[in-house]
Amino acid sequence: MNPDKHLHILYLPRWYPGKQDPMLGLFVKKHALAAVKAGYRVSVAYAVPAKDLPGGSKYSTEVKQEGAFTEVITAYLSKGGFSGQWRQAVAWRKSIKLCVRQSGRPELIHAHILTRTAIIAALLSILWRIPYLITEHWSRYYPENLQYKGWLRKTVTRYVVKKAGSVSVVSERLATAMQRQGLRFYPELLPNVVDTTLFQPATGIIDPKKIISVTCFEERSKNLKLLIDAFALVLNEMPDARLVLVGEGADLEATIAYANGKNFQPGAVRFTGMLQDEVLAAEIRTSACLALSSNYETFGIVAFEAMACGIPVVATDVADLKSFIGNDFGKVVRQGDKSGFAAALQEVLGHPEKFDRAGMAGAVRQKFGEKVVSDKLDMLYQGVLNKRRHGGEQR
């Protein structure tokens, strides 16, 4: 047996699913569960802001433990300003202390999403004399969403990246964007987990004219107006086409209003609200294709979930989708190309025989299934632990 198996890893995520938003940072939880599958004990410490808490309390902590997996989430009352920042620090401390109390001091720290979590990881690394690693998921380095600004932020980020035992990213495009912003590191590729037991090819009837979009309704990144405009062009050639938009988000009402302004025929566009698990998978499985019209993505998980179901994808050229989709699994067009996006949708709807449904499902399993990511995490953890054990410096 590998002597490092059953070691304790502390996860520190910037985003994590909870009562307020069950989808936020779900990819981090899937990484944590994949690490458990690799044989490690994993504790997640998380601090989340709240506008109000029961009984006028300033903090509320929830602990969940199932086998080798522990979650400690501390909500803190935040109304901005210094008090909010202070309470956030206290909430992190509470969550971390409870993780240690529940499962013991960790042998390794895994920070997800720079920079704050990596600062905490670096401090704990010094205190406990253990290594840490970083996985980045955030799109803030892209020119279209440039939020990586400020001398202090950049200086601190460069420091924690340099000191990390490993830095991994979810796509090559994200690694390139980070390096263009002056971060110097050797990027390990750690993809998000696709649940291939949930997202499987359809055994029933597929609606041959149904286009589905699964989104968080944030217009700046998701560019749903382009999708709706392209769908209007599709209807000129295929009047029986239908568009189903799944999800919730800040711009949901604005998107509904924009679609209503197009005066589509009743039933042409349907908004389902939030769908999860088998209900979501069933909605995807019965579609002819999935549309992803984003201006930028770091991974594009919904595209891979659709392909795991054998559903071809029409996507803009974001993340690393183009190299995976190729010509057999769907169509990729440049960002902002309304006419090109409409033409791609028409081709997929009109010629479904061109696309390798079984091949795409198999390719997703082989590259993004839980076992594959679990093995990759094991390799990353062993690399960091071995380097530390043999006296190697952290980057």
N, C-alpha and C positions, 0 to 999 in steps of 0.2 A: 504493500500500500504506500502511496506517496505520503511522506511524513508531513507535508504541508496541507493535506486535505483535512478538513474539519477545523482549520484555522479560522479565526474570526476576522471579518472584513467590515469596516464601518463605512457606510455610504453617506455622503453629504451632498444632496441635490439642491439646486436652486429652484427647480420645479418638481412637484410630486403630486399624484392624484389624491384627492381627499373629498370631504363632504361638499365643499364649495364648488369644486370642479373635478369630477371623476376622470376627466381625460387629460388634465394638465400633467405633463411629464410622465405619462403612462409608459413611455419608452424606457425611462429610468427604472421603474418597477420591474419591467420585463427583463432588463439587464440583471437586476438583483436576483430575480427568481432563476435566471439562467446560471448565475454564480452558485446558487444553492444546488442546482442540478449538477454542477461540476464538483460538488462535495464540500463546499465551504459553508460556514455559518455566516450569515449576513444580517447586520443591523442597519436600519435606515433611520438617521436622525434628521428631522426637518422642522423648520420654523416657518409658520405661515401667518400673515397679517389678517386681522379681523376687525370689522367696523364696530362690532359690539359682541360681548360675551355674556353668558347667563350669570345672573346674580351680581352684575356689576364687577365681575372679576377682571383682572388684567391679563391673566394667563389661564389656559385650559389645555391639559395634556391628555392625549389618548395613546394607550399602549396596546398593540396587537402582537401576539406571538403565535406562530404556527410552526412547530418543528424547529428547523434551523433558521427560520426567517422571522425577524422582529422588526416592527415599525413603531417608532416613537415620534408622534407629531404634536408639537406644541403650538397652539394658536396664541397670538399676543394682540392685545388691544393697540391699534395703530391709528392715529389721527394726524400723522405727519410730524415733521419737526424732529427736534432732538429726542423727545420722549419716545417717539416711535422707533428711532434708531437704537436707543438704549434698550427698549423692551425686546427688540429683535435679537440683540446680543444675549440678553438674559434667556430668551426662549431657546436659542441655539444651545446655550450652556445647559439648560434643563434637559433638553432632548438627548444631548450627548452623555450627560451624567447618568440618565436613566438607561441608556443603551449599555453603558459599562456595568451598571448595577445588575441589569438583566442577564447579560451574556459575557461579562468580563472585558478586560482591556483588549482591544483589537491588535492584530499583528500587521495590519495593512489598512490604509485609508484610501477610499476611491471617491474623489470629488467629481461631481457632474455639473457642468456648465460654469464657466469662469465668470467673474473673478473671485467673488466673495467666498464661495465654498472652498476654493483652493487656498485662500488666505488662512481660513480656519484649519484646513488640512496641514498647511505648512507649520502653523504654530503647534498643533498637536504632534506633528512629526518630530519637532524639536523636544517637546515636553516628554513624549513617550519613547523617543529614540526608535521610531519605526518609519518605514518609507510610505510615500503616498504616490498615487497616480491620478491623472486627470483625463476625463472624456469630455470633449466639447460637442455641443449640439446646436448652439445658438447661431443665428444668421446675422449677427450684428457687425460682422466684418465685411459683408457684401456692400458694394457701392450703392445698391438700391435700398439698403437698410442700415446705413453706416451709423452705428451707435457706439462704436469703439473709439472714443475720443478722450482727450484730456491727458496732460503730461503725467499726472499722478497715477491715473488708472493704467496707462500704458507701461509705466515704470514698474508698478507692482505686478502687473500681469506678466511682464517679461521675467521678473524675478521668480514668481511661483512656477512658471513654465520651466525655467532653467533648472530649478531644484527638484522637479518632479521626477520620479523614477521612470515614468512613461507618460506620453501624451498621445491619446487616441482621438480620432474623429470619425464621424459617421459617413463621410463621403470625401472623395479626393478633391472635389471642388471646394469644399469647406476648408480643407487643409491649405489649398492654394491661396484662398482669400485671407486666411490667417497669416500666412507667410508674407503676403504682399503688404500686410499691415505691420511688418517688422518683427513678428514672432519667429524665433529661430528654434526649431525642434525637428526631430525625425518623427513624422506622423505614422502611427499605427492605425490601420483601418479596422474599426469596430462597428459593424453595421447594427442597426436596430433589429430586434427580433420580430419576425412575422409568425403569428400563431397559425401554423399550417394544419393543426388539428381542427381549428375553427374555420379557417378560410380554405375550403376545399372545392374542387370542381363540382358543378351542378350535376345532379342526377335527374332533375326535372326539366320543365320547359323554360326556355329562355325567351324573354320578350324581344323580338328582333328589332324593335325600333326604340327601345328604352335606353336613354343615356343617364348615367348616374354621376353625381358629384358628391363627395364626402368632404366636408370643410368646416372650418371654425368661424366662417363669416367675418373675416378681417380683411377688408377690401384692399388695403395697401399691399398686402402680400399675396392674397389669393386671386385678385383681379376677376371677380365674378361677373362684373359688367362685361368683360370680354366674352366670357362663356355665354352669357345671355344674348349678347349681340350676335355671336356666331351661331347660336341656336336659331335665332330669327332667320338667318340666312339659310340654314339647313331646312327650315320649314318651307321655304320657297320651292325647294326641290323634293322634299319628303314631308308632305303635310300631315302624315300620321306619326311623325317622330314625337317623342315625349322626353321631357327633362325632369329628373327627380333630384332635388337638392336636400342632402341630409346634414343635420348639425344645428348648432346654436352659435351665438357669438354677438359681439358688439354691433356689427353692421347687418344683422339679420333683417330688421325692419326696413332698413334702407334698401336692401337687396330685394325684398318683397315688393316694395314700392316701385323700384326700377323695373322689375319684371311686369308688374301690373300696368306700367306706362307703355308697354309694348303692345297691349291689347291682344294678347294671345287668346286663342280659342279656349273655352273651359276645358280643363284637364290636360292642357299641353304642358304646363309647368306645375309641379307639386313640391311643396315644402313639408318635410316629415317631422322636423324637430330632431332632437337627439335620439339616435338609435345606438344600441350597444350589443356586443356579443352575438348570439345566434340570430337575433332579429336583424342586425346590421348585415351579417354575413348572408342571410337569406335574400335581403334586398339587393346586395351586390350580385349574388349568383344568378338572379333572374334578369340581369341587365345585359344589353348587347355590348356595351362598352362603358368604361369609366373615363370621365373627363377631368383633367387637372390643368387649370389655366393660370397657374401661379406666376408671379413676377420673380419669385425666388423661393427656394426650399433648401434645407440642408440634407434631407433624405427622401421625403415623399412617401411615407409609409403606406398611405392609402392606395397608391399605384401598385405596390407590391402585394398588398392584400387582395386587390382585384385580380392580379395575374395569378396569385395562388389559387383563386377560384376559376382560373381558365378564362378570364374576361380580359380582352384586349384593352389597351389604354391609349387614349389620345392625350398627350401632355405637351406642355411647353418645355423648352430645353433648360431644365433646372436640375440641381443636384447632379447625380450620376445616372439619370434615367436614360439618356440617349444611348449610352454604350450598352446598357442592359436590354432595352426594348428593341433596338435594331429595326429590322424590317419585318420580323416574324411575330412580334408580340404587340404591335400597335404602331402608332405614328407619333413622331416628335416634331414640333414646329417651333420657330423662334418666338420669344416672348413678345406679346403685343400684336401678333399677326392675326387679326380677326378673320380675314378671308382664308388664310392658310389653315386656321383652326377649324373653320366650317368645312373646308374641303376635306380635311382629315377625318372629321366626324362622318361625313357622307361616305367616304371610302370604306370606313370600318363598318358602318351600318349596311352599305350596299354590297359589300364583298366579304362576308364573314369567313368564307372558305380560305382566304389568304393568310389567316392567322393561326398559329400553332398553339391551340389551347392546352393540349396535354404537355407540350414542350415548355410552355411558360410556367405552368404549375410545378413541373419538375425542377425547373431552373431556380425558382424561388425557394423550394424546399432545400435544394443543395447549397444555396448561398446564404439564406437568411433564416432557416429553421432554427428552433431553440437549441437543438443539439450542436449545430454548427457554431452558433454564437457562444454557447456554453464552453465549447472546446477552445474557442478564441480567447475568451476571458481567462480560462485556466492557463493558457500559454502566456498571456500578459502578466498575470499574477506571479506565475513561477519565474518569469524573466526578472521581474522587479525584486522578488524575494531572493533569488539566487545572486543577483548583482549586489544586493545589500550584504548577503551572507559572505560573499567573497571579497568584500571591501571595496566594491566599485562605487564611484561617486554617482549621485543622482544628477540628471541633466539639469 
